Amino acid sequence: MRYGFVLPYMDVHAVPRLAAAAEKAGWDAFFVWECLYGIDAWVSLGAAAMTTSRIRLGTMLTPPSRMRPWKLASETLTLDVLSEGRVQLAVGLGAPDTGVAEFGEVTDRRTRAELMDESLDIMTRLWTGKPFSYDGKHYHLRPNPFPLVPPRPVQQPRIPIWVVGLWDSRGSMARVAGYDGIVPVVREDGPRASPAVVTEIVDWARAERGADIPFDIVIEGETAGLETSAAADVVRPYADAGATWWIESMWDAGDGSAESRERIDRRIARGPPAVD
């Protein structure tokens, strides 16, 4: 199992410092959240790329339905080149109660799913560096012979993508099957999957994709305030069931207060809840 930490507030000065601290403490990935308006996630991660050399960098998570796919493809490509291949893209429909309607963005669930599917199609084709046509329901593109051909991502065949998947919704899991991992939920309001569900997803992935094709199962949770052995006890059932990532998610410390920042600093420095 590998371990990531997601920063629950956005401070452009804190991101590069805490990413470096996470790398030093042995975490495998450092994530930020993608806000509708505020400190930009990908610009902040660019700063984190300059203070780190090993740790993976990404968002938890990005809703493609409210972004232009060519813009998101450019941001992730730039960070992948800058970090020498350390980008992890996690996508989902996003929470509709975070100002989406107030900014005039799409709130209908089906439409957001359609936009996400088309965005991922377009992004993965853009990363190939080859001109293409696209005729979707929402996006229509013609071949564009770039005056200066952008580089391809360092990671090949493309930047890895994790998709939020509703277990066991046929449509949601069909989307997941085409990418590199799942952030599983068991209801639309997003509770964490149990170890038993993880086992079911492992069996599904082997049947759907083949046993030899790598596929991540990503679990979010919290072990803050627990001793090292107790933290490992929380994570171990998921590791035993086949989960490949544990993402430490201290969302209750997202108010940016001095006390919350101190809690986050201490939790990062203590390192991941590693299972022996």
FIVODREN-112964 format. One line per 8 residues: number of its first residue (from 1); for each residue x, y, z of N, C-alpha, C. Coordinates in nm, 2 decimals, padded with zeros to 4 digits. Example, Ala and Ser with C-alpha at 12.3 -4.5 7.8 and 13.67 -1.06 7.14 Angstrom:
REM residues 2
1 = 01.32 -00.57 00.78 01.23 -00.45 00.78 01.32 -00.33 00.78 | 01.28 -00.22 00.71 01.37 -00.11 00.71 01.29 00.00 00.79
//
This chain:
REM residues 276
1 = 00.08 -00.12 00.00 00.00 00.00 00.00 00.09 00.12 00.00 | 00.04 00.23 -00.07 00.11 00.36 -00.07 00.02 00.46 00.00 | 00.08 00.57 00.04 00.01 00.67 00.13 00.02 00.81 00.08 | -00.09 00.88 00.08 -00.09 01.02 00.04 -00.16 01.10 00.15 | -00.13 01.23 00.14 -00.19 01.33 00.24 -00.26 01.44 00.16 | -00.38 01.47 00.19 -00.45 01.58 00.12 -00.46 01.70 00.21 | -00.42 01.81 00.17 -00.42 01.94 00.25 -00.57 01.99 00.24 | -00.63 02.01 00.36 -00.77 02.05 00.35 -00.80 02.20 00.34
9 = -00.70 02.28 00.33 -00.72 02.42 00.31 -00.62 02.46 00.21 | -00.64 02.58 00.15 -00.54 02.63 00.04 -00.47 02.75 00.08 | -00.34 02.74 00.08 -00.25 02.85 00.11 -00.13 02.83 00.02 | -00.11 02.92 -00.07 00.00 02.90 -00.17 00.13 02.90 -00.11 | 00.15 02.96 00.01 00.28 02.95 00.07 00.30 02.82 00.15 | 00.19 02.76 00.20 00.20 02.64 00.27 00.22 02.52 00.18 | 00.16 02.52 00.06 00.17 02.40 -00.02 00.31 02.35 -00.05 | 00.40 02.44 -00.10 00.54 02.38 -00.12 00.61 02.34 00.00
17 = 00.59 02.41 00.11 00.65 02.38 00.24 00.60 02.24 00.29 | 00.47 02.22 00.29 00.41 02.10 00.34 00.44 01.98 00.25 | 00.44 02.01 00.12 00.48 01.90 00.03 00.62 01.85 00.05 | 00.71 01.94 00.08 00.85 01.90 00.11 00.85 01.83 00.24 | 00.77 01.87 00.34 00.77 01.80 00.47 00.71 01.66 00.46 | 00.61 01.65 00.37 00.55 01.52 00.35 00.65 01.42 00.28 | 00.72 01.47 00.19 00.82 01.39 00.12 00.93 01.34 00.22 | 00.97 01.43 00.31 01.07 01.40 00.41 01.02 01.30 00.51
25 = 00.89 01.30 00.54 00.83 01.22 00.64 00.80 01.08 00.58 | 00.81 01.06 00.45 00.79 00.93 00.39 00.65 00.91 00.33 | 00.57 01.01 00.31 00.45 01.00 00.23 00.48 00.98 00.09 | 00.39 00.91 00.01 00.41 00.88 -00.13 00.35 00.98 -00.22 | 00.25 01.06 -00.17 00.18 01.16 -00.25 00.13 01.27 -00.17 | 00.12 01.39 -00.23 00.06 01.51 -00.16 -00.04 01.57 -00.25 | -00.16 01.59 -00.20 -00.28 01.64 -00.28 -00.33 01.77 -00.22 | -00.39 01.85 -00.31 -00.46 01.96 -00.26 -00.60 01.95 -00.32
33 = -00.69 02.04 -00.27 -00.83 02.04 -00.32 -00.85 02.14 -00.42 | -00.94 02.12 -00.51 -00.97 02.20 -00.63 -01.09 02.29 -00.60 | -01.06 02.42 -00.56 -01.17 02.51 -00.52 -01.23 02.57 -00.65 | -01.35 02.62 -00.64 -01.42 02.68 -00.75 -01.36 02.82 -00.78 | -01.33 02.89 -00.67 -01.26 03.02 -00.68 -01.17 03.03 -00.56 | -01.05 03.07 -00.59 -00.95 03.09 -00.48 -00.81 03.06 -00.52 | -00.73 03.01 -00.43 -00.59 02.98 -00.47 -00.59 02.86 -00.56 | -00.53 02.87 -00.68 -00.54 02.77 -00.78 -00.46 02.65 -00.74
41 = -00.52 02.53 -00.76 -00.46 02.40 -00.72 -00.33 02.37 -00.80 | -00.34 02.39 -00.94 -00.23 02.35 -01.02 -00.11 02.44 -01.02 | -00.14 02.57 -01.00 -00.03 02.67 -00.98 00.04 02.63 -00.85 | -00.03 02.60 -00.74 00.02 02.57 -00.61 00.11 02.44 -00.62 | 00.06 02.34 -00.70 00.13 02.22 -00.71 00.26 02.24 -00.79 | 00.26 02.34 -00.88 00.38 02.37 -00.96 00.49 02.42 -00.86 | 00.45 02.50 -00.76 00.54 02.54 -00.66 00.59 02.42 -00.58 | 00.50 02.32 -00.55 00.54 02.20 -00.47 00.64 02.12 -00.55
49 = 00.62 02.12 -00.68 00.72 02.04 -00.77 00.86 02.09 -00.75 | 00.87 02.22 -00.72 01.01 02.28 -00.71 01.07 02.25 -00.58 | 00.99 02.20 -00.48 01.05 02.18 -00.34 01.06 02.03 -00.32 | 01.02 01.94 -00.41 01.02 01.80 -00.40 01.09 01.73 -00.52 | 01.12 01.60 -00.50 01.18 01.53 -00.61 01.12 01.39 -00.63 | 01.05 01.34 -00.53 01.00 01.20 -00.53 00.85 01.19 -00.52 | 00.79 01.27 -00.44 00.65 01.25 -00.40 00.56 01.28 -00.52 | 00.45 01.21 -00.53 00.35 01.24 -00.64 00.26 01.35 -00.60
57 = 00.21 01.42 -00.70 00.14 01.55 -00.67 00.00 01.54 -00.75 | -00.10 01.59 -00.68 -00.23 01.59 -00.75 -00.34 01.66 -00.67 | -00.46 01.64 -00.72 -00.58 01.70 -00.65 -00.67 01.58 -00.60 | -00.74 01.62 -00.49 -00.85 01.53 -00.44 -00.97 01.62 -00.42 | -01.06 01.64 -00.52 -01.04 01.59 -00.65 -01.08 01.70 -00.75 | -01.06 01.67 -00.88 -01.09 01.77 -00.98 -01.22 01.73 -01.06 | -01.32 01.83 -01.07 -01.44 01.80 -01.14 -01.43 01.85 -01.28 | -01.40 01.77 -01.38 -01.38 01.82 -01.52 -01.50 01.89 -01.58
65 = -01.62 01.86 -01.52 -01.75 01.92 -01.58 -01.75 02.07 -01.58 | -01.67 02.13 -01.49 -01.67 02.28 -01.48 -01.54 02.34 -01.53 | -01.47 02.26 -01.61 -01.34 02.31 -01.67 -01.34 02.28 -01.82 | -01.27 02.36 -01.89 -01.24 02.33 -02.03 -01.14 02.22 -02.04 | -01.16 02.11 -02.11 -01.07 02.00 -02.11 -00.93 02.04 -02.16 | -00.92 02.13 -02.26 -00.79 02.16 -02.31 -00.71 02.24 -02.21 | -00.78 02.32 -02.12 -00.71 02.39 -02.01 -00.66 02.30 -01.91 | -00.75 02.20 -01.86 -00.70 02.10 -01.76 -00.59 02.01 -01.82
73 = -00.60 01.98 -01.95 -00.50 01.90 -02.01 -00.37 01.98 -02.01 | -00.37 02.11 -02.03 -00.25 02.19 -02.03 -00.19 02.20 -01.89 | -00.27 02.22 -01.79 -00.22 02.23 -01.66 -00.16 02.10 -01.61 | -00.22 01.99 -01.63 -00.17 01.86 -01.59 -00.04 01.83 -01.67 | -00.04 01.85 -01.80 00.08 01.83 -01.88 00.19 01.91 -01.83 | 00.17 02.04 -01.80 00.28 02.13 -01.75 00.34 02.08 -01.62 | 00.25 02.04 -01.53 00.30 01.99 -01.40 00.37 01.86 -01.42 | 00.33 01.77 -01.51 00.39 01.65 -01.53 00.53 01.67 -01.58
81 = 00.55 01.76 -01.68 00.68 01.79 -01.73 00.77 01.86 -01.62 | 00.71 01.95 -01.55 00.78 02.02 -01.45 00.83 01.93 -01.34 | 00.75 01.83 -01.30 00.78 01.74 -01.19 00.85 01.62 -01.24 | 00.88 01.61 -01.37 00.94 01.49 -01.42 00.86 01.36 -01.40 | 00.73 01.38 -01.42 00.64 01.26 -01.43 00.59 01.22 -01.29 | 00.54 01.32 -01.21 00.48 01.28 -01.08 00.34 01.32 -01.06 | 00.27 01.35 -01.17 00.13 01.39 -01.15 00.03 01.28 -01.14 | -00.06 01.29 -01.05 -00.18 01.20 -01.03 -00.30 01.28 -01.04
89 = -00.39 01.25 -01.14 -00.51 01.32 -01.16 -00.63 01.24 -01.11 | -00.70 01.29 -01.01 -00.82 01.23 -00.96 -00.94 01.31 -01.00 | -01.04 01.24 -01.05 -01.16 01.32 -01.11 -01.29 01.26 -01.05 | -01.39 01.35 -01.05 -01.52 01.31 -01.00 -01.62 01.41 -01.05 | -01.75 01.39 -01.01 -01.85 01.49 -01.05 -01.84 01.62 -00.96 | -01.78 01.60 -00.84 -01.77 01.72 -00.75 -01.89 01.74 -00.67 | -01.88 01.82 -00.57 -02.00 01.85 -00.48 -02.07 01.96 -00.53 | -02.20 01.95 -00.56 -02.28 02.06 -00.62 -02.31 02.17 -00.52
97 = -02.28 02.15 -00.39 -02.32 02.25 -00.29 -02.20 02.34 -00.25 | -02.10 02.35 -00.34 -01.98 02.43 -00.31 -01.98 02.56 -00.40 | -02.09 02.62 -00.43 -02.10 02.74 -00.51 -02.11 02.72 -00.66 | -02.13 02.59 -00.70 -02.14 02.56 -00.84 -02.26 02.64 -00.90 | -02.38 02.63 -00.84 -02.49 02.70 -00.90 -02.47 02.85 -00.90 | -02.41 02.90 -00.79 -02.40 03.04 -00.78 -02.30 03.10 -00.89 | -02.21 03.02 -00.94 -02.12 03.06 -01.05 -02.18 03.03 -01.18 | -02.30 02.97 -01.19 -02.36 02.94 -01.32 -02.31 02.81 -01.38
105 = -02.25 02.73 -01.30 -02.20 02.60 -01.35 -02.32 02.50 -01.36 | -02.29 02.39 -01.43 -02.39 02.29 -01.45 -02.41 02.21 -01.31 | -02.53 02.19 -01.27 -02.56 02.12 -01.15 -02.62 01.98 -01.18 | -02.69 01.96 -01.29 -02.75 01.83 -01.32 -02.65 01.72 -01.33 | -02.68 01.62 -01.25 -02.58 01.51 -01.24 -02.55 01.44 -01.37 | -02.65 01.41 -01.45 -02.63 01.34 -01.57 -02.55 01.42 -01.67 | -02.58 01.55 -01.67 -02.50 01.64 -01.76 -02.35 01.65 -01.72 | -02.33 01.66 -01.59 -02.20 01.66 -01.54 -02.12 01.53 -01.57
113 = -02.19 01.42 -01.56 -02.12 01.29 -01.60 -02.09 01.29 -01.75 | -02.18 01.34 -01.83 -02.15 01.35 -01.98 -02.03 01.44 -02.01 | -02.03 01.56 -01.94 -01.91 01.65 -01.96 -01.78 01.59 -01.91 | -01.79 01.51 -01.80 -01.66 01.45 -01.75 -01.62 01.34 -01.85 | -01.71 01.26 -01.90 -01.67 01.16 -02.00 -01.60 01.22 -02.12 | -01.67 01.33 -02.18 -01.61 01.39 -02.30 -01.48 01.46 -02.27 | -01.47 01.52 -02.15 -01.35 01.59 -02.11 -01.23 01.49 -02.11 | -01.25 01.38 -02.04 -01.14 01.28 -02.03 -01.11 01.22 -02.17
121 = -01.20 01.20 -02.26 -01.17 01.16 -02.39 -01.08 01.26 -02.46 | -01.12 01.39 -02.45 -01.04 01.49 -02.52 -00.90 01.51 -02.46 | -00.89 01.51 -02.33 -00.76 01.52 -02.26 -00.67 01.41 -02.30 | -00.71 01.29 -02.30 -00.62 01.18 -02.33 -00.58 01.18 -02.47 | -00.66 01.24 -02.56 -00.62 01.25 -02.70 -00.52 01.37 -02.72 | -00.55 01.48 -02.64 -00.45 01.59 -02.65 -00.32 01.55 -02.61 | -00.31 01.47 -02.50 -00.18 01.43 -02.45 -00.09 01.35 -02.55 | -00.16 01.29 -02.65 -00.08 01.22 -02.75 00.00 01.31 -02.84
129 = -00.04 01.44 -02.85 00.03 01.54 -02.93 00.00 01.53 -03.08 | -00.11 01.45 -03.11 -00.15 01.44 -03.25 -00.28 01.51 -03.28 | -00.30 01.58 -03.39 -00.42 01.64 -03.42 -00.54 01.54 -03.43 | -00.66 01.58 -03.39 -00.77 01.49 -03.40 -00.90 01.57 -03.41 | -01.00 01.50 -03.46 -01.14 01.56 -03.46 -01.22 01.49 -03.34 | -01.31 01.57 -03.29 -01.40 01.52 -03.18 -01.54 01.57 -03.20 | -01.64 01.48 -03.20 -01.77 01.53 -03.22 -01.86 01.46 -03.11 | -01.86 01.53 -03.00 -01.94 01.48 -02.88 -02.07 01.55 -02.87
137 = -02.14 01.53 -02.76 -02.27 01.60 -02.74 -02.24 01.74 -02.69 | -02.13 01.76 -02.62 -02.11 01.89 -02.56 -01.99 01.96 -02.63 | -01.89 01.89 -02.68 -01.77 01.94 -02.73 -01.75 01.90 -02.88 | -01.71 01.99 -02.96 -01.68 01.96 -03.10 -01.54 02.03 -03.14 | -01.45 01.94 -03.17 -01.31 01.99 -03.20 -01.27 01.95 -03.34 | -01.20 02.04 -03.41 -01.14 02.01 -03.54 -00.99 01.99 -03.52 | -00.92 01.92 -03.61 -00.77 01.91 -03.60 -00.70 02.04 -03.59 | -00.61 02.05 -03.50 -00.54 02.18 -03.47 -00.39 02.16 -03.49
145 = -00.33 02.19 -03.60 -00.19 02.18 -03.62 -00.12 02.29 -03.54 | -00.07 02.26 -03.42 -00.01 02.36 -03.33 00.11 02.42 -03.40 | 00.13 02.55 -03.39 00.25 02.61 -03.45 00.38 02.55 -03.38 | 00.37 02.53 -03.25 00.47 02.47 -03.17 00.41 02.35 -03.10 | 00.45 02.23 -03.14 00.39 02.11 -03.09 00.43 02.10 -02.94 | 00.33 02.09 -02.85 00.35 02.07 -02.71 00.42 01.94 -02.68 | 00.50 01.93 -02.57 00.56 01.80 -02.54 00.45 01.71 -02.49 | 00.48 01.58 -02.50 00.39 01.48 -02.44 00.42 01.47 -02.29
153 = 00.32 01.42 -02.21 00.35 01.40 -02.07 00.47 01.31 -02.05 | 00.55 01.33 -01.94 00.66 01.24 -01.91 00.61 01.10 -01.89 | 00.50 01.09 -01.82 00.44 00.96 -01.79 00.37 00.90 -01.92 | 00.40 00.78 -01.96 00.34 00.72 -02.07 00.28 00.59 -02.04 | 00.16 00.55 -02.10 00.11 00.62 -02.22 00.04 00.75 -02.19 | 00.01 00.78 -02.06 -00.05 00.91 -02.03 -00.04 00.93 -01.88 | -00.08 01.05 -01.84 -00.09 01.08 -01.70 -00.20 00.98 -01.64 | -00.17 00.91 -01.53 -00.27 00.82 -01.47 -00.39 00.90 -01.41
161 = -00.50 00.84 -01.42 -00.63 00.90 -01.38 -00.70 00.80 -01.29 | -00.74 00.86 -01.17 -00.83 00.79 -01.08 -00.97 00.85 -01.10 | -01.07 00.77 -01.09 -01.21 00.81 -01.11 -01.29 00.77 -00.99 | -01.37 00.87 -00.94 -01.47 00.83 -00.83 -01.57 00.74 -00.89 | -01.59 00.63 -00.83 -01.69 00.53 -00.88 -01.79 00.49 -00.78 | -01.91 00.49 -00.82 -02.02 00.44 -00.73 -02.04 00.29 -00.74 | -02.00 00.22 -00.63 -02.02 00.07 -00.63 -02.16 00.03 -00.60 | -02.22 -00.06 -00.67 -02.18 -00.11 -00.80 -02.27 -00.06 -00.91
169 = -02.27 00.07 -00.94 -02.35 00.13 -01.05 -02.28 00.09 -01.18 | -02.36 00.03 -01.27 -02.31 -00.02 -01.40 -02.24 00.09 -01.48 | -02.31 00.21 -01.49 -02.26 00.32 -01.56 -02.13 00.38 -01.50 | -02.13 00.40 -01.37 -02.02 00.45 -01.31 -01.90 00.36 -01.32 | -01.92 00.23 -01.30 -01.81 00.14 -01.30 -01.76 00.12 -01.45 | -01.84 00.14 -01.55 -01.80 00.13 -01.69 -01.70 00.24 -01.71 | -01.73 00.36 -01.66 -01.63 00.47 -01.67 -01.50 00.44 -01.60 | -01.51 00.39 -01.48 -01.39 00.36 -01.40 -01.30 00.26 -01.48
177 = -01.36 00.16 -01.54 -01.28 00.05 -01.61 -01.19 00.10 -01.72 | -01.21 00.22 -01.77 -01.13 00.27 -01.88 -01.01 00.35 -01.83 | -00.99 00.36 -01.70 -00.88 00.44 -01.65 -00.80 00.36 -01.55 | -00.73 00.43 -01.46 -00.62 00.36 -01.38 -00.65 00.33 -01.24 | -00.76 00.37 -01.19 -00.80 00.35 -01.05 -00.93 00.40 -01.01 | -00.98 00.36 -00.89 -01.11 00.40 -00.84 -01.09 00.46 -00.70 | -01.17 00.57 -00.68 -01.19 00.62 -00.55 -01.34 00.58 -00.52 | -01.36 00.47 -00.45 -01.49 00.41 -00.44 -01.58 00.47 -00.34
185 = -01.70 00.49 -00.37 -01.81 00.53 -00.28 -01.92 00.43 -00.29 | -02.00 00.42 -00.18 -02.11 00.32 -00.19 -02.25 00.38 -00.19 | -02.25 00.51 -00.18 -02.38 00.59 -00.20 -02.34 00.72 -00.27 | -02.43 00.79 -00.33 -02.40 00.91 -00.40 -02.35 01.02 -00.31 | -02.38 01.01 -00.18 -02.33 01.12 -00.08 -02.19 01.08 -00.03 | -02.13 00.97 -00.08 -01.99 00.95 -00.07 -01.93 00.89 00.05 | -01.99 00.80 00.12 -01.92 00.73 00.24 -01.81 00.64 00.19 | -01.71 00.62 00.27 -01.60 00.54 00.24 -01.64 00.39 00.22
193 = -01.59 00.32 00.13 -01.61 00.18 00.11 -01.55 00.10 00.22 | -01.62 -00.01 00.25 -01.57 -00.10 00.36 -01.46 -00.19 00.30 | -01.38 -00.26 00.38 -01.29 -00.36 00.33 -01.36 -00.47 00.25 | -01.48 -00.51 00.28 -01.55 -00.61 00.21 -01.58 -00.56 00.07 | -01.62 -00.43 00.05 -01.64 -00.37 -00.08 -01.51 -00.37 -00.16 | -01.40 -00.34 -00.09 -01.27 -00.33 -00.16 -01.24 -00.47 -00.22 | -01.27 -00.58 -00.15 -01.25 -00.71 -00.20 -01.33 -00.74 -00.32 | -01.46 -00.69 -00.32 -01.54 -00.71 -00.44 -01.49 -00.63 -00.56
201 = -01.43 -00.51 -00.53 -01.38 -00.43 -00.64 -01.25 -00.49 -00.70 | -01.17 -00.55 -00.61 -01.05 -00.62 -00.66 -01.10 -00.74 -00.76 | -01.20 -00.81 -00.72 -01.25 -00.92 -00.81 -01.30 -00.87 -00.94 | -01.38 -00.76 -00.93 -01.43 -00.69 -01.05 -01.32 -00.65 -01.14 | -01.22 -00.58 -01.09 -01.11 -00.53 -01.17 -01.04 -00.64 -01.24 | -01.01 -00.75 -01.17 -00.95 -00.86 -01.23 -01.03 -00.92 -01.35 | -01.16 -00.93 -01.33 -01.25 -00.98 -01.43 -01.26 -00.89 -01.55 | -01.27 -00.76 -01.52 -01.30 -00.65 -01.62 -01.17 -00.62 -01.70
209 = -01.06 -00.61 -01.63 -00.93 -00.56 -01.69 -00.82 -00.66 -01.70 | -00.83 -00.77 -01.63 -00.73 -00.87 -01.63 -00.64 -00.86 -01.51 | -00.59 -00.97 -01.46 -00.51 -00.97 -01.34 -00.38 -00.90 -01.35 | -00.32 -00.89 -01.47 -00.19 -00.84 -01.49 -00.19 -00.69 -01.51 | -00.30 -00.62 -01.52 -00.30 -00.48 -01.55 -00.32 -00.40 -01.42 | -00.22 -00.32 -01.39 -00.22 -00.24 -01.26 -00.35 -00.16 -01.25 | -00.41 -00.16 -01.13 -00.53 -00.08 -01.11 -00.53 -00.04 -00.96 | -00.55 00.09 -00.93 -00.54 00.14 -00.80 -00.68 00.14 -00.73
217 = -00.69 00.11 -00.61 -00.81 00.12 -00.53 -00.77 00.22 -00.41 | -00.84 00.33 -00.41 -00.79 00.45 -00.33 -00.89 00.47 -00.22 | -00.85 00.46 -00.10 -00.94 00.48 00.02 -00.90 00.61 00.09 | -00.99 00.70 00.12 -00.97 00.82 00.20 -01.01 00.78 00.34 | -00.93 00.83 00.44 -00.97 00.82 00.58 -00.88 00.90 00.67 | -00.90 00.89 00.80 -00.82 00.97 00.89 -00.77 00.88 01.01 | -00.64 00.90 01.04 -00.58 00.84 01.15 -00.52 00.94 01.25 | -00.55 01.07 01.23 -00.49 01.17 01.31 -00.53 01.15 01.46
225 = -00.44 01.17 01.55 -00.47 01.15 01.69 -00.45 01.01 01.74 | -00.42 00.92 01.65 -00.39 00.78 01.69 -00.24 00.75 01.70 | -00.20 00.66 01.79 -00.06 00.62 01.79 -00.03 00.54 01.66 | 00.09 00.52 01.63 00.14 00.46 01.51 00.07 00.32 01.49 | 00.08 00.24 01.60 00.02 00.11 01.59 -00.13 00.11 01.57 | -00.20 00.20 01.64 -00.34 00.21 01.62 -00.38 00.26 01.48 | -00.30 00.35 01.43 -00.32 00.40 01.29 -00.31 00.29 01.19 | -00.20 00.20 01.21 -00.18 00.09 01.12 -00.30 -00.01 01.13
233 = -00.36 -00.02 01.25 -00.47 -00.11 01.27 -00.59 -00.07 01.19 | -00.61 00.07 01.17 -00.72 00.12 01.09 -00.70 00.09 00.95 | -00.58 00.10 00.90 -00.55 00.09 00.76 -00.54 -00.06 00.71 | -00.49 -00.15 00.80 -00.45 -00.29 00.77 -00.57 -00.36 00.70 | -00.69 -00.35 00.75 -00.80 -00.43 00.68 -00.82 -00.39 00.53 | -00.79 -00.26 00.50 -00.80 -00.22 00.36 -00.69 -00.27 00.28 | -00.57 -00.27 00.34 -00.45 -00.33 00.27 -00.47 -00.48 00.24 | -00.52 -00.55 00.34 -00.54 -00.69 00.33 -00.65 -00.72 00.22
241 = -00.74 -00.63 00.21 -00.85 -00.65 00.11 -00.81 -00.62 -00.03 | -00.70 -00.55 -00.05 -00.65 -00.52 -00.18 -00.64 -00.37 -00.22 | -00.67 -00.28 -00.12 -00.66 -00.14 -00.15 -00.51 -00.11 -00.18 | -00.48 -00.02 -00.27 -00.34 00.01 -00.30 -00.30 00.15 -00.25 | -00.39 00.24 -00.21 -00.36 00.37 -00.16 -00.45 00.40 -00.04 | -00.39 00.46 00.06 -00.46 00.52 00.17 -00.43 00.67 00.17 | -00.54 00.76 00.16 -00.52 00.90 00.15 -00.57 00.96 00.28 | -00.48 01.01 00.36 -00.51 01.07 00.49 -00.58 01.21 00.46
249 = -00.71 01.22 00.51 -00.79 01.33 00.48 -00.85 01.39 00.60 | -00.78 01.50 00.65 -00.82 01.57 00.77 -00.92 01.69 00.74 | -01.03 01.65 00.68 -01.12 01.76 00.63 -01.17 01.85 00.75 | -01.18 01.79 00.87 -01.22 01.87 00.98 -01.12 01.98 01.02 | -01.00 01.98 00.96 -00.90 02.08 00.99 -00.88 02.18 00.88 | -00.99 02.20 00.80 -00.98 02.28 00.68 -01.02 02.43 00.70 | -01.03 02.47 00.83 -01.07 02.61 00.85 -00.96 02.71 00.85 | -00.83 02.66 00.84 -00.72 02.74 00.82 -00.67 02.81 00.95
257 = -00.73 02.77 01.06 -00.70 02.83 01.19 -00.56 02.79 01.23 | -00.50 02.86 01.33 -00.36 02.83 01.37 -00.36 02.69 01.44 | -00.47 02.66 01.51 -00.47 02.53 01.57 -00.48 02.42 01.47 | -00.56 02.43 01.37 -00.57 02.33 01.26 -00.44 02.32 01.18 | -00.38 02.43 01.16 -00.25 02.42 01.08 -00.15 02.35 01.17 | -00.15 02.37 01.29 -00.05 02.29 01.38 -00.08 02.15 01.38 | -00.21 02.11 01.38 -00.25 01.97 01.37 -00.20 01.91 01.24 | -00.22 01.98 01.14 -00.18 01.93 01.01 -00.02 01.91 01.00
265 = 00.05 02.01 01.05 00.20 02.00 01.05 00.24 01.88 01.13 | 00.18 01.85 01.24 00.22 01.74 01.33 00.19 01.61 01.26 | 00.07 01.60 01.19 00.03 01.48 01.13 00.12 01.44 01.01 | 00.15 01.54 00.93 00.24 01.52 00.82 00.38 01.47 00.87 | 00.43 01.54 00.97 00.56 01.51 01.02 00.57 01.37 01.08 | 00.46 01.32 01.13 00.46 01.18 01.20 00.47 01.07 01.09 | 00.44 01.11 00.97 00.45 01.01 00.86 00.32 00.92 00.84 | 00.32 00.84 00.74 00.20 00.76 00.70 00.17 00.65 00.80
273 = 00.05 00.61 00.81 00.01 00.50 00.90 00.05 00.36 00.83 | 00.18 00.34 00.81 00.23 00.23 00.73 00.19 00.10 00.80 | 00.15 00.00 00.71 00.12 -00.13 00.76 00.25 -00.22 00.73 | 00.29 -00.29 00.82 00.41 -00.38 00.80 00.39 -00.49 00.70
//
